[in-house]
Amino acid sequence: MSFEIHPWKVVETGLDKERMRLSESLTSTGNGYMGMRGNFEEDYSGDTHLGTYIGGVWFPDKTRVGWWKNGYPQYFGKVINAMNIISLRVRIDREDVDLYEDDVVSFSRVLDMRAGVLTREFVIRREKGTVRVSFERFVSVARPELMALRCRVTADYDCKVALIPAIDADVRNEDSNYDETFWLFEGEDEDRNGVLTVRTRTRENPFGTPRFAVCGAMAAVPTEKPKKNRVTIEEGYVSRKFVFDVEAGQTVGCDKFVCVATDRDHKDDASSFFTASISPLLTLPMTMVSALIIMGKKAATSSKRAVSRP
């Protein structure tokens, strides 16, 4: 693993496919309401441990023991993997970017512990030339339900770029005692503002413990008008696909915003909460992310003035 020493940042300067899970752990982000490992937004076919977790949302996984373990509890309460809200696939000339398979020229992943922002940038080599891709994401402290991320793509040759931001609720826990899924899909939708939602609920259990409803809402804004803008809605999955015809040296991208609500924090139905509260908020995502980034930079500057050493 290649890391640089920095007083406030976790700086990874090379891609280590053999220790991906450790790197993902070291670059995790969270705000107390929800958190996630430092996973890649785009597809990655190598070994990885996807993880997004929501505070207070758990499931009683039935204990797997034999007769020799009398006295064990009936279940283990597990903080379970929630819907994947960071997914943003990148395709160049209809071929997915996959750092496990692609020829990686350079790679960096940086977690700024002061600003709470995770950034990643890499260059890959394709048959026609090189492609630079960058990601930036954070979970908000001012609005704990909000996660925002930014993707930018620049190729040194003419090509077709597709960006596919999505929410994917078809997730599992690797430590499930009986290889069970803990979630049921309860609906997917697109509202009149173009906000895509996925609604889930934890499965029934025989132990009388609470069930939890979780709803994710996504808005995505391209940097310029795409050639195509297509929505996909399937069971437990929603996405928006932006396709651009890109000239050499041109940069395209999109900003993605996801709000997550649970019936644990909002006693009314989670989907009603989104319709009444979050959807209007997500119709102005560019204004919101600009304000949040400015707030983060001001906080970092303030901390730098107040603290000379970590």
Secondary structure, 3 states (H helix, E strand, C coil): CCEECCCCEEEECCCCHHHHHHHHHHCCEECCCEEECCCCCCCCCCCCCCCEEECCCEEEEECCCCHHHCCCCCEEEEECCCCECCCEEEEECCEECCCCCCEEEEEEEEEECCCCEEEEEEEEEECCEEEEEEEEEEECCCCCCEEEEEEEEEECCCEEEEEEEEEECCCCCCCCCCCCCCEEEEEEEECCCCCEEEEEEECCCCCCCCCCEEEEEEEEEECCCCCEEEEEEECCEEEEEEEEEECCCCEEEEEEEEEEEECCCCCCCHHHHHHHHHHHHHCCHHHHHHHHHHHHHHHHHHHHHHCCCC
